[in-house]
Amino acid sequence: MNALASDYSHGYGNNPVRSDRDTEYAMLSRVTSMLRRASASGDIRVQIEAVGKNNQLWTILAADLASEGNALPDDLRARLLSLASFSLRHGHAVLVRKATVNALIDVNMSIMKGLRGEAGA
């Protein structure tokens, strides 16, 4: 997953240089925080915004995973693409009020643990 490398990863000013993993972790962390706030608030507008951002992020990640230049092993790419597909489908179920954001939070947290190399991820 390399697509999120942007101006944030170039280390302007006092910002440290970020790796692709750091950038992906930061984006997942931001979106997951939004999903948690949405869950706690019960406000459908907040949920729509959070799920929309989550769907946007997973769409970007899926496009990167499917690209020819992605260096991840094929089996890992396939598993991550499956998670992307699940996250997008589940996000749409949340938007039509047939599901909660909890599964989206769980998926994002699992990916964040994997990016940090935590056991059991």
MMTF fields as JSON, N, C-alpha, C and O atoms, coordinates in Angstrom:
{
  "mmtfVersion": "1.0.0",
  "mmtfProducer": "UNKNOWN",
  "numBonds": 483,
  "numAtoms": 484,
  "numGroups": 121,
  "numChains": 1,
  "numModels": 1,
  "chainsPerModel": [1],
  "groupsPerChain": [121],
  "chainIdList": ["A"],
  "bondAtomList": [4, 2, 8, 6, 12, 10, 16, 14, 20, 18, 24, 22, 28, 26, 32, 30, 36, 34, 40, 38, 44, 42, 48, 46, 52, 50, 56, 54, 60, 58, 64, 62, 68, 66, 72, 70, 76, 74, 80, 78, 84, 82, 88, 86, 92, 90, 96, 94, 100, 98, 104, 102, 108, 106, 112, 110, 116, 114, 120, 118, 124, 122, 128, 126, 132, 130, 136, 134, 140, 138, 144, 142, 148, 146, 152, 150, 156, 154, 160, 158, 164, 162, 168, 166, 172, 170, 176, 174, 180, 178, 184, 182, 188, 186, 192, 190, 196, 194, 200, 198, 204, 202, 208, 206, 212, 210, 216, 214, 220, 218, 224, 222, 228, 226, 232, 230, 236, 234, 240, 238, 244, 242, 248, 246, 252, 250, 256, 254, 260, 258, 264, 262, 268, 266, 272, 270, 276, 274, 280, 278, 284, 282, 288, 286, 292, 290, 296, 294, 300, 298, 304, 302, 308, 306, 312, 310, 316, 314, 320, 318, 324, 322, 328, 326, 332, 330, 336, 334, 340, 338, 344, 342, 348, 346, 352, 350, 356, 354, 360, 358, 364, 362, 368, 366, 372, 370, 376, 374, 380, 378, 384, 382, 388, 386, 392, 390, 396, 394, 400, 398, 404, 402, 408, 406, 412, 410, 416, 414, 420, 418, 424, 422, 428, 426, 432, 430, 436, 434, 440, 438, 444, 442, 448, 446, 452, 450, 456, 454, 460, 458, 464, 462, 468, 466, 472, 470, 476, 474, 480, 478],
  "bondOrderList": [1, 1, 1, 1, 1, 1, 1, 1, 1, 1, 1, 1, 1, 1, 1, 1, 1, 1, 1, 1, 1, 1, 1, 1, 1, 1, 1, 1, 1, 1, 1, 1, 1, 1, 1, 1, 1, 1, 1, 1, 1, 1, 1, 1, 1, 1, 1, 1, 1, 1, 1, 1, 1, 1, 1, 1, 1, 1, 1, 1, 1, 1, 1, 1, 1, 1, 1, 1, 1, 1, 1, 1, 1, 1, 1, 1, 1, 1, 1, 1, 1, 1, 1, 1, 1, 1, 1, 1, 1, 1, 1, 1, 1, 1, 1, 1, 1, 1, 1, 1, 1, 1, 1, 1, 1, 1, 1, 1, 1, 1, 1, 1, 1, 1, 1, 1, 1, 1, 1, 1],
  "groupList": [{"groupName": "MET", "atomNameList": ["N", "CA", "C", "O"], "elementList": ["N", "C", "C", "O"], "formalChargeList": [0, 0, 0, 0], "bondAtomList": [1, 0, 2, 1, 3, 2], "bondOrderList": [1, 1, 2], "singleLetterCode": "M", "chemCompType": "L-PEPTIDE LINKING"}, {"groupName": "ASN", "atomNameList": ["N", "CA", "C", "O"], "elementList": ["N", "C", "C", "O"], "formalChargeList": [0, 0, 0, 0], "bondAtomList": [1, 0, 2, 1, 3, 2], "bondOrderList": [1, 1, 2], "singleLetterCode": "N", "chemCompType": "L-PEPTIDE LINKING"}, {"groupName": "ALA", "atomNameList": ["N", "CA", "C", "O"], "elementList": ["N", "C", "C", "O"], "formalChargeList": [0, 0, 0, 0], "bondAtomList": [1, 0, 2, 1, 3, 2], "bondOrderList": [1, 1, 2], "singleLetterCode": "A", "chemCompType": "L-PEPTIDE LINKING"}, {"groupName": "LEU", "atomNameList": ["N", "CA", "C", "O"], "elementList": ["N", "C", "C", "O"], "formalChargeList": [0, 0, 0, 0], "bondAtomList": [1, 0, 2, 1, 3, 2], "bondOrderList": [1, 1, 2], "singleLetterCode": "L", "chemCompType": "L-PEPTIDE LINKING"}, {"groupName": "SER", "atomNameList": ["N", "CA", "C", "O"], "elementList": ["N", "C", "C", "O"], "formalChargeList": [0, 0, 0, 0], "bondAtomList": [1, 0, 2, 1, 3, 2], "bondOrderList": [1, 1, 2], "singleLetterCode": "S", "chemCompType": "L-PEPTIDE LINKING"}, {"groupName": "ASP", "atomNameList": ["N", "CA", "C", "O"], "elementList": ["N", "C", "C", "O"], "formalChargeList": [0, 0, 0, 0], "bondAtomList": [1, 0, 2, 1, 3, 2], "bondOrderList": [1, 1, 2], "singleLetterCode": "D", "chemCompType": "L-PEPTIDE LINKING"}, {"groupName": "TYR", "atomNameList": ["N", "CA", "C", "O"], "elementList": ["N", "C", "C", "O"], "formalChargeList": [0, 0, 0, 0], "bondAtomList": [1, 0, 2, 1, 3, 2], "bondOrderList": [1, 1, 2], "singleLetterCode": "Y", "chemCompType": "L-PEPTIDE LINKING"}, {"groupName": "HIS", "atomNameList": ["N", "CA", "C", "O"], "elementList": ["N", "C", "C", "O"], "formalChargeList": [0, 0, 0, 0], "bondAtomList": [1, 0, 2, 1, 3, 2], "bondOrderList": [1, 1, 2], "singleLetterCode": "H", "chemCompType": "L-PEPTIDE LINKING"}, {"groupName": "GLY", "atomNameList": ["N", "CA", "C", "O"], "elementList": ["N", "C", "C", "O"], "formalChargeList": [0, 0, 0, 0], "bondAtomList": [1, 0, 2, 1, 3, 2], "bondOrderList": [1, 1, 2], "singleLetterCode": "G", "chemCompType": "PEPTIDE LINKING"}, {"groupName": "PRO", "atomNameList": ["N", "CA", "C", "O"], "elementList": ["N", "C", "C", "O"], "formalChargeList": [0, 0, 0, 0], "bondAtomList": [1, 0, 2, 1, 3, 2], "bondOrderList": [1, 1, 2], "singleLetterCode": "P", "chemCompType": "L-PEPTIDE LINKING"}, {"groupName": "VAL", "atomNameList": ["N", "CA", "C", "O"], "elementList": ["N", "C", "C", "O"], "formalChargeList": [0, 0, 0, 0], "bondAtomList": [1, 0, 2, 1, 3, 2], "bondOrderList": [1, 1, 2], "singleLetterCode": "V", "chemCompType": "L-PEPTIDE LINKING"}, {"groupName": "ARG", "atomNameList": ["N", "CA", "C", "O"], "elementList": ["N", "C", "C", "O"], "formalChargeList": [0, 0, 0, 0], "bondAtomList": [1, 0, 2, 1, 3, 2], "bondOrderList": [1, 1, 2], "singleLetterCode": "R", "chemCompType": "L-PEPTIDE LINKING"}, {"groupName": "THR", "atomNameList": ["N", "CA", "C", "O"], "elementList": ["N", "C", "C", "O"], "formalChargeList": [0, 0, 0, 0], "bondAtomList": [1, 0, 2, 1, 3, 2], "bondOrderList": [1, 1, 2], "singleLetterCode": "T", "chemCompType": "L-PEPTIDE LINKING"}, {"groupName": "GLU", "atomNameList": ["N", "CA", "C", "O"], "elementList": ["N", "C", "C", "O"], "formalChargeList": [0, 0, 0, 0], "bondAtomList": [1, 0, 2, 1, 3, 2], "bondOrderList": [1, 1, 2], "singleLetterCode": "E", "chemCompType": "L-PEPTIDE LINKING"}, {"groupName": "ILE", "atomNameList": ["N", "CA", "C", "O"], "elementList": ["N", "C", "C", "O"], "formalChargeList": [0, 0, 0, 0], "bondAtomList": [1, 0, 2, 1, 3, 2], "bondOrderList": [1, 1, 2], "singleLetterCode": "I", "chemCompType": "L-PEPTIDE LINKING"}, {"groupName": "GLN", "atomNameList": ["N", "CA", "C", "O"], "elementList": ["N", "C", "C", "O"], "formalChargeList": [0, 0, 0, 0], "bondAtomList": [1, 0, 2, 1, 3, 2], "bondOrderList": [1, 1, 2], "singleLetterCode": "Q", "chemCompType": "L-PEPTIDE LINKING"}, {"groupName": "LYS", "atomNameList": ["N", "CA", "C", "O"], "elementList": ["N", "C", "C", "O"], "formalChargeList": [0, 0, 0, 0], "bondAtomList": [1, 0, 2, 1, 3, 2], "bondOrderList": [1, 1, 2], "singleLetterCode": "K", "chemCompType": "L-PEPTIDE LINKING"}, {"groupName": "TRP", "atomNameList": ["N", "CA", "C", "O"], "elementList": ["N", "C", "C", "O"], "formalChargeList": [0, 0, 0, 0], "bondAtomList": [1, 0, 2, 1, 3, 2], "bondOrderList": [1, 1, 2], "singleLetterCode": "W", "chemCompType": "L-PEPTIDE LINKING"}, {"groupName": "PHE", "atomNameList": ["N", "CA", "C", "O"], "elementList": ["N", "C", "C", "O"], "formalChargeList": [0, 0, 0, 0], "bondAtomList": [1, 0, 2, 1, 3, 2], "bondOrderList": [1, 1, 2], "singleLetterCode": "F", "chemCompType": "L-PEPTIDE LINKING"}],
  "groupTypeList": [0, 1, 2, 3, 2, 4, 5, 6, 4, 7, 8, 6, 8, 1, 1, 9, 10, 11, 4, 5, 11, 5, 12, 13, 6, 2, 0, 3, 4, 11, 10, 12, 4, 0, 3, 11, 11, 2, 4, 2, 4, 8, 5, 14, 11, 10, 15, 14, 13, 2, 10, 8, 16, 1, 1, 15, 3, 17, 12, 14, 3, 2, 2, 5, 3, 2, 4, 13, 8, 1, 2, 3, 9, 5, 5, 3, 11, 2, 11, 3, 3, 4, 3, 2, 4, 18, 4, 3, 11, 7, 8, 7, 2, 10, 3, 10, 11, 16, 2, 12, 10, 1, 2, 3, 14, 5, 10, 1, 0, 4, 14, 0, 16, 8, 3, 11, 8, 13, 2, 8, 2],
  "groupIdList": [1, 2, 3, 4, 5, 6, 7, 8, 9, 10, 11, 12, 13, 14, 15, 16, 17, 18, 19, 20, 21, 22, 23, 24, 25, 26, 27, 28, 29, 30, 31, 32, 33, 34, 35, 36, 37, 38, 39, 40, 41, 42, 43, 44, 45, 46, 47, 48, 49, 50, 51, 52, 53, 54, 55, 56, 57, 58, 59, 60, 61, 62, 63, 64, 65, 66, 67, 68, 69, 70, 71, 72, 73, 74, 75, 76, 77, 78, 79, 80, 81, 82, 83, 84, 85, 86, 87, 88, 89, 90, 91, 92, 93, 94, 95, 96, 97, 98, 99, 100, 101, 102, 103, 104, 105, 106, 107, 108, 109, 110, 111, 112, 113, 114, 115, 116, 117, 118, 119, 120, 121],
  "secStructList": [7, 7, 6, 6, 7, 1, 4, 4, 4, 1, 7, 7, 6, 6, 7, 7, 7, 7, 7, 2, 2, 2, 2, 2, 2, 2, 2, 2, 2, 2, 2, 2, 2, 2, 2, 2, 2, 2, 2, 2, 2, 7, 7, 2, 2, 2, 2, 2, 2, 2, 2, 2, 2, 2, 2, 2, 2, 2, 2, 2, 2, 2, 2, 2, 2, 2, 1, 6, 6, 7, 7, 1, 7, 2, 2, 2, 2, 2, 2, 2, 2, 2, 2, 2, 2, 2, 2, 2, 2, 2, 2, 2, 2, 2, 2, 6, 6, 1, 1, 7, 1, 2, 2, 2, 2, 2, 2, 2, 2, 2, 2, 2, 2, 2, 2, 6, 6, 7, 6, 6, 7],
  "xCoordList": [0.852, 0.0, 0.902, 1.481, 1.021, 1.949, 1.275, 1.934, 0.009, -0.652, -0.766, -0.975, -0.636, -0.873, 0.352, 0.276, 1.47, 2.651, 2.34, 2.05, 2.401, 2.05, 2.96, 4.028, 2.538, 3.333, 3.614, 4.62, 2.733, 2.933, 4.166, 4.723, 4.602, 5.721, 7.062, 8.081, 7.082, 8.331, 9.115, 10.233, 8.568, 9.31, 9.574, 10.709, 8.564, 8.732, 8.867, 8.23, 9.694, 9.849, 10.335, 11.306, 9.649, 10.024, 9.391, 9.615, 8.606, 7.961, 8.982, 9.765, 8.971, 9.894, 9.475, 8.309, 10.418, 10.109, 9.309, 9.683, 8.2, 7.345, 7.522, 7.682, 7.487, 7.489, 6.059, 5.115, 5.909, 4.568, 3.737, 2.556, 4.351, 3.633, 3.151, 2.015, 4.015, 3.632, 2.452, 1.526, 2.488, 1.408, 0.113, -0.947, 0.193, -0.993, -1.549, -2.762, -0.677, -1.1, -1.813, -2.876, -1.228, -1.812, -3.191, -4.113, -3.332, -4.631, -5.666, -6.805, -5.286, -6.202, -6.58, -7.732, -5.617, -5.878, -6.887, -7.806, -6.709, -7.642, -9.059, -10.03, -9.157, -10.475, -11.11, -12.312, -10.321, -10.852, -11.34, -12.363, -10.63, -11.091, -12.426, -13.316, -12.556, -13.831, -14.952, -16.059, -14.666, -15.671, -16.073, -17.248, -15.108, -15.42, -16.299, -17.266, -15.957, -16.788, -18.194, -19.181, -18.276, -19.577, -20.399, -21.598, -19.773, -20.472, -20.986, -22.121, -20.145, -20.518, -21.604, -22.441, -21.594, -22.527, -23.937, -24.912, -24.046, -25.36, -25.955, -27.077, -25.223, -25.682, -25.419, -24.271, -26.463, -26.326, -25.434, -24.721, -25.461, -24.602, -23.13, -22.306, -22.804, -21.422, -21.023, -19.889, -21.956, -21.686, -21.469, -20.564, -22.291, -22.137, -20.766, -20.098, -20.337, -19.024, -17.905, -16.984, -17.982, -16.937, -16.88, -15.799, -18.038, -18.066, -17.612, -16.926, -17.986, -17.53, -16.02, -15.412, -15.406, -13.935, -13.31, -12.29, -13.926, -13.409, -13.496, -12.554, -14.627, -14.787, -13.775, -13.207, -13.555, -12.573, -11.174, -10.449, -10.807, -9.491, -9.341, -8.325, -10.341, -10.242, -10.274, -9.701, -10.918, -10.892, -9.481, -8.996, -8.831, -7.453, -6.523, -5.677, -6.692, -5.849, -6.058, -5.096, -7.315, -7.613, -6.986, -6.441, -7.062, -6.459, -4.957, -4.377, -4.329, -2.896, -2.562, -1.604, -3.355, -3.117, -3.255, -2.551, -4.157, -4.406, -3.416, -3.388, -2.611, -1.694, -0.514, -0.1, 0.012, 1.153, 2.398, 3.204, 2.56, 3.762, 3.762, 4.749, 2.684, 2.627, 3.569, 3.5, 4.45, 5.497, 5.111, 5.914, 3.913, 3.51, 3.348, 3.025, 3.574, 3.361, 1.902, 0.982, 1.718, 0.387, -0.648, -1.782, -0.283, -1.258, -1.693, -2.866, -0.782, -1.121, -1.982, -2.958, -1.618, -2.428, -3.855, -4.806, -4.009, -5.345, -6.143, -7.327, -5.511, -6.219, -6.609, -7.707, -5.712, -6.02, -7.112, -7.958, -7.1, -8.173, -9.509, -10.543, -9.496, -10.718, -11.238, -12.441, -10.332, -10.728, -11.257, -12.204, -10.642, -11.12, -12.544, -13.406, -12.782, -14.119, -15.134, -16.226, -14.771, -15.654, -15.935, -17.084, -14.89, -15.053, -15.976, -16.806, -15.837, -16.701, -18.155, -19.075, -18.356, -19.727, -20.351, -21.508, -19.565, -20.091, -20.358, -21.334, -19.497, -19.717, -21.037, -21.761, -21.355, -22.634, -23.802, -24.856, -23.621, -24.67, -24.891, -26.024, -23.822, -23.957, -24.753, -25.618, -24.457, -25.119, -26.622, -27.386, -27.047, -28.483, -29.062, -30.162, -28.296, -28.71, -29.03, -29.946, -28.263, -28.41, -27.249, -27.208, -26.307, -25.134, -24.58, -24.951, -23.689, -23.003, -21.567, -21.106, -20.878, -19.493, -18.496, -17.306, -18.941, -18.015, -17.096, -15.904, -17.617, -16.776, -15.73, -14.611, -16.079, -15.12, -13.975, -12.811, -14.321, -13.305, -12.388, -11.168, -12.975, -12.184, -11.217, -10.051, -11.694, -10.831, -9.678, -8.519, -9.999, -8.953, -7.927, -6.725, -8.402, -7.481, -6.573, -5.388, -7.103, -6.278, -5.188, -4.041, -5.551, -4.566, -3.516, -2.327, -3.946, -3.002, -2.01, -0.818, -2.508, -1.612, -0.613, 0.568, -1.087, -0.195, 0.871, 2.028, 0.475, 1.44, 2.502, 3.632, 2.141, 3.086, 3.83, 4.688, 3.492, 4.182, 3.81, 4.593, 2.624, 2.185, 1.742, 1.122, 2.053, 1.692, 0.189, -0.559, -0.243, -1.666, -2.422, -3.651, -1.731, -2.409, -2.871, -3.466],
  "yCoordList": [-1.158, 0.0, 1.226, 1.575, 1.865, 2.985, 4.29, 5.33, 4.281, 5.421, 6.652, 7.751, 6.505, 7.646, 8.514, 9.531, 8.139, 8.994, 10.295, 10.303, 11.375, 12.677, 13.726, 13.414, 14.968, 16.049, 15.821, 16.304, 15.085, 14.828, 13.983, 14.026, 13.221, 12.307, 12.895, 12.209, 14.142, 14.717, 15.467, 15.906, 15.629, 16.221, 17.7, 18.137, 18.488, 19.934, 20.521, 20.052, 21.544, 22.246, 21.319, 20.584, 21.358, 20.535, 19.153, 18.352, 18.858, 17.552, 16.483, 16.652, 15.378, 14.301, 13.646, 13.712, 13.024, 12.29, 11.061, 10.323, 10.85, 9.699, 8.648, 8.953, 7.408, 6.306, 6.112, 6.669, 5.319, 5.004, 4.37, 4.683, 3.479, 2.833, 3.86, 3.792, 4.812, 5.847, 6.657, 6.969, 6.993, 7.77, 6.967, 7.494, 5.699, 4.847, 4.695, 4.754, 4.503, 4.382, 5.66, 5.599, 6.804, 8.084, 8.287, 8.751, 7.942, 8.104, 7.154, 7.554, 5.908, 4.953, 5.406, 5.27, 5.941, 6.428, 7.576, 7.606, 8.517, 9.654, 9.186, 9.606, 8.313, 7.83, 7.001, 7.106, 6.19, 5.369, 6.246, 5.948, 7.304, 8.256, 8.874, 9.047, 9.201, 9.742, 8.722, 9.076, 7.454, 6.401, 6.219, 6.013, 6.296, 6.167, 7.322, 7.114, 8.532, 9.69, 9.538, 9.861, 9.049, 8.847, 7.834, 8.027, 6.774, 5.749, 6.307, 6.046, 7.07, 7.639, 8.702, 8.846, 9.435, 10.556, 10.105, 10.716, 9.05, 8.62, 9.541, 9.315, 10.572, 11.538, 10.983, 10.721, 10.806, 10.209, 11.046, 10.494, 12.368, 13.221, 12.969, 12.944, 12.785, 12.492, 11.114, 10.915, 10.168, 8.824, 8.851, 8.193, 9.605, 9.704, 10.26, 9.737, 11.305, 11.887, 10.89, 10.737, 10.214, 9.272, 8.08, 7.671, 7.525, 6.374, 6.806, 6.052, 7.997, 8.506, 8.603, 8.224, 9.109, 9.2, 7.806, 7.568, 6.884, 5.523, 4.869, 4.212, 5.051, 4.501, 5.11, 4.41, 6.403, 7.078, 6.5, 6.214, 6.334, 5.789, 4.367, 4.042, 3.525, 2.141, 2.055, 1.126, 2.982, 3.009, 3.328, 2.707, 4.283, 4.631, 3.45, 3.114, 2.828, 1.679, 0.536, -0.097, 0.272, -0.809, -0.537, -1.444, 0.694, 1.052, 0.826, 0.32, 1.191, 0.984, -0.506, -0.958, -1.261, -2.699, -3.404, -4.376, -2.913, -3.534, -3.08, -3.641, -2.081, -1.55, -2.487, -3.229, -2.432, -3.273, -2.975, -3.873, -1.745, -1.349, -1.686, -1.42, -2.265, -2.597, -3.751, -4.798, -3.56, -4.529, -5.567, -6.448, -5.488, -6.476, -7.851, -7.95, -8.909, -10.257, -10.436, -9.864, -11.236, -11.426, -11.891, -11.411, -12.823, -13.322, -12.232, -12.164, -11.401, -10.299, -9.266, -8.763, -8.958, -8.02, -8.529, -7.762, -9.817, -10.401, -10.298, -9.963, -10.582, -10.488, -9.044, -8.785, -8.111, -6.699, -6.197, -5.398, -6.659, -6.293, -6.846, -6.199, -8.03, -8.599, -7.738, -7.508, -7.268, -6.37, -5.042, -4.477, -4.553, -3.312, -3.498, -2.647, -4.604, -4.894, -4.991, -4.429, -5.704, -5.814, -4.438, -4.106, -3.645, -2.324, -1.436, -0.718, -1.48, -0.667, -1.149, -0.339, -2.463, -3.001, -2.684, -2.271, -2.885, -2.636, -1.144, -0.77, -0.307, 1.138, 1.533, 2.372, 0.936, 1.231, 0.723, 1.357, -0.416, -0.926, 0.026, 0.202, 0.635, 1.626, 2.829, 3.348, 3.265, 4.446, 4.25, 5.213, 3.009, 2.742, 2.192, 1.64, 2.358, 2.017, 0.541, 0.183, -0.308, -1.75, -2.345, -3.555, -1.51, -1.976, -0.823, 0.335, -1.16, -0.135, -0.006, -0.811, 1.0, 1.243, 0.341, 0.384, -0.472, -1.259, -2.16, -2.242, -2.827, -3.714, -2.911, -3.385, -1.71, -0.86, -0.461, -0.442, -0.147, 0.193, -1.002, -0.85, -2.197, -3.411, -3.69, -4.006, -3.574, -3.81, -2.806, -3.185, -1.538, -0.514, -0.748, -0.595, -1.117, -1.366, -2.551, -2.52, -3.579, -4.736, -4.343, -4.773, -3.533, -3.082, -2.196, -2.305, -1.327, -0.47, -1.308, -1.005, -2.36, -3.247, -3.91, -4.028, -4.34, -4.945, -3.982, -4.361, -2.739, -1.729, -1.47, -1.103, -1.66, -1.46, -2.753, -2.763, -3.842, -5.101, -5.756, -6.531, -5.457, -6.04, -7.472, -7.796, -8.32, -9.74, -9.91, -9.143, -10.924, -11.241, -10.368, -10.437, -9.534, -8.63, -9.369, -8.767],
  "zCoordList": [0.0, 0.0, 0.0, 1.029, -1.125, -1.267, -1.64, -1.639, -1.955, -2.581, -1.694, -2.207, -0.397, 0.474, 0.679, 1.368, 0.1, 0.201, -0.517, -1.714, 0.209, -0.351, 0.236, 0.761, 0.146, 0.715, 2.189, 2.708, 2.877, 4.294, 4.552, 5.649, 3.571, 3.791, 3.375, 3.447, 2.947, 2.469, 3.53, 3.261, 4.726, 5.816, 5.667, 5.853, 5.338, 5.25, 6.64, 7.583, 6.771, 8.041, 9.13, 8.951, 10.265, 11.411, 11.377, 12.285, 10.348, 10.262, 9.902, 8.968, 10.651, 10.298, 8.987, 8.597, 8.319, 7.09, 7.481, 8.393, 6.776, 7.058, 5.98, 4.798, 6.422, 5.471, 4.968, 5.528, 3.91, 3.42, 4.525, 4.676, 5.298, 6.413, 7.427, 7.896, 7.764, 8.727, 8.21, 8.96, 6.936, 6.334, 6.328, 6.666, 5.948, 5.944, 7.352, 7.551, 8.323, 9.715, 10.162, 10.78, 9.849, 10.254, 9.634, 10.305, 8.364, 7.701, 8.292, 8.535, 8.525, 9.152, 10.559, 10.972, 11.287, 12.638, 12.634, 13.453, 11.711, 11.621, 11.293, 11.923, 10.299, 9.887, 11.002, 11.242, 11.675, 12.762, 13.911, 14.529, 14.194, 15.223, 14.82, 15.653, 13.554, 13.057, 13.23, 13.638, 12.919, 13.056, 14.523, 14.827, 15.416, 16.856, 17.336, 18.07, 16.916, 17.288, 16.714, 17.376, 15.489, 14.848, 15.624, 15.826, 16.052, 16.82, 18.144, 18.543, 18.811, 20.11, 19.98, 20.871, 18.892, 18.739, 18.395, 18.832, 17.621, 17.155, 16.1, 15.648, 15.703, 14.707, 13.311, 12.953, 12.53, 11.21, 10.302, 9.464, 10.452, 9.624, 9.914, 8.999, 11.177, 11.57, 11.048, 10.612, 11.093, 10.578, 9.069, 8.556, 8.369, 6.91, 6.565, 5.674, 7.25, 6.977, 7.27, 6.468, 8.417, 8.797, 7.849, 7.426, 7.517, 6.604, 5.213, 4.523, 4.803, 3.506, 3.448, 2.448, 4.512, 4.557, 4.581, 3.934, 5.33, 5.373, 3.992, 3.551, 3.318, 1.971, 1.006, 0.168, 1.126, 0.271, 0.504, -0.449, 1.755, 2.077, 1.536, 0.922, 1.76, 1.291, -0.235, -0.805, -0.893, -2.354, -2.843, -3.788, -2.211, -2.559, -2.298, -3.127, -1.136, -0.8, -1.789, -2.223, -2.145, -3.094, -4.454, -5.083, -4.903, -6.192, -6.147, -7.108, -5.052, -4.917, -4.863, -5.49, -4.113, -4.002, -5.351, -5.627, -6.175, -7.478, -8.546, -9.641, -8.242, -9.252, -9.484, -8.593, -10.699, -11.089, -10.252, -10.007, -9.817, -9.097, -7.625, -6.94, -7.112, -5.694, -5.397, -6.041, -4.419, -4.133, -3.082, -2.773, -2.532, -1.533, -2.182, -3.365, -1.404, -1.93, -2.382, -1.798, -3.423, -4.008, -2.996, -3.018, -2.099, -1.134, -0.156, 0.21, 0.261, 1.164, 0.443, 0.999, -0.782, -1.579, -1.715, -1.569, -1.993, -2.153, -0.858, -0.886, 0.266, 1.557, 1.869, 2.363, 1.581, 1.826, 0.879, 1.28, -0.368, -1.301, -0.831, -0.998, -0.247, 0.312, 1.469, 1.583, 2.318, 3.409, 2.874, 3.421, 1.811, 1.192, 0.684, 0.901, 0.014, -0.503, 0.633, 0.548, 1.69, 2.851, 3.447, 3.737, 3.627, 4.245, 3.423, 3.98, 2.117, 1.252, 1.316, 1.428, 1.245, 1.333, 2.683, 2.767, 3.743, 5.085, 5.296, 5.946, 4.753, 4.843, 4.208, 4.745, 3.069, 2.419, 3.266, 3.311, 3.936, 4.828, 6.003, 6.452, 6.499, 7.575, 7.074, 7.78, 5.859, 5.309, 5.13, 5.198, 4.903, 4.773, 6.075, 6.102, 7.149, 8.508, 8.701, 9.442, 8.025, 8.19, 8.977, 9.197, 9.404, 10.146, 10.968, 10.774, 11.887, 12.685, 12.186, 11.376, 12.671, 12.257, 12.97, 12.656, 13.917, 14.737, 13.919, 14.212, 12.915, 12.097, 11.325, 11.128, 10.888, 10.179, 11.108, 10.708, 12.342, 13.34, 13.567, 13.619, 13.703, 13.939, 12.787, 13.02, 11.557, 10.391, 10.388, 10.223, 10.568, 10.557, 11.664, 11.445, 12.85, 13.959, 13.655, 13.986, 13.039, 12.668, 11.677, 11.802, 10.703, 9.714, 10.389, 10.087, 11.294, 12.001, 12.814, 12.848, 13.467, 14.219, 13.279, 13.603, 12.118, 11.136, 10.644, 10.46, 10.432, 9.992, 11.055, 10.733, 12.306, 13.405, 13.759, 14.642, 13.057, 13.299, 14.615, 15.164, 15.131, 16.391, 16.182, 15.169, 17.124, 17.037, 16.989, 17.595, 16.262, 16.179, 15.229, 15.183, 14.455, 13.534, 12.3, 11.406]
}
